[in-house]
Amino acid sequence: MYFIPSSQFINHGFDVEMMLTVSCREVGMDCDYVCKGETEEDIMKNAEGHAMKDHGYKPEDLMTPELREKIRSHIKRS
């Protein structure tokens, strides 16, 4: 038995994708919703839709440069 570094991992027919996540709570809300996506832009769109639907934000109140950076700083890769 030997160890293969993840950088040398070979996909043997399995769909291996990196999922990005960020929780609403991590960016300062009292909410357990978790935004998921394959890209940072997916996360931003997911967060924007959630904020309008579940927190009552208006489009003009969302995605300021400060908020985008706050979300970006809490994105986790899994």
N, C-alpha and C positions, 0 to 999 in steps of 0.2 A: 504494500500500500504506500502511496506517495501523494504529496500535496501538489496541486496545480494552482498557481497563482490566478486570481480572478481575471487578471489582464490577459491570461492565456486560455480562458474558458472557451470551450467549443460548444456551440449550440447543437445538440443532437436531436433536432426535430421539435424541440420545445420552444414556445414563444416566450423569450425572456426580454421583458421590457422594464425600463426604469420608470417607476411611478413617483411623481412628485406630490407632496401633500403639505398643507398648512392648515392649522386649526384656527377657527374664528377667535377662540379664547386667547391664543398666542399673540394675536394682534390687538388685544385689548377689549374684546367684547365678552359679555357674560353669556356665552353660547358655546355649545359643544359641537357645532357643525364642523366638518372637515372637508376642505376643498381638495379635489384630486385632479390630476391631469398628467399628460405625457410631456407637456412643455410648460414653460413659465407663462406663456400667453394663455394656455388652457386654464391655469390656476387663476390668472387675473380675470378672465371672463366668468369663470365659475364663482369667484368671490364677488364680482360685481352683481351677477344675477341673484345670488343669495342675499346680499346686502339690501337690494331693492325689494325683493320678495318678503324676506323675513324680518328685516330691521327697518323698513320704511324709508330707506334712503332714496333720494332723487338722483337721476343721472348726473346732474351738474354738481352734486356733492361728492361724487365718487372719483376715484383714481387720480387724485392729485399726485404730483411727484413724491410728496412726503409719504402718502399712504402706499403707493406702489413700492417704495423703498422699504417701508415697514413690513409689508407682506413678503417681499423678496428676501428680506433678512431672516425670515422664519421658515422659509421653504426647506423641507426635508426630502431627501432622496431615499427611496426604499426599493 
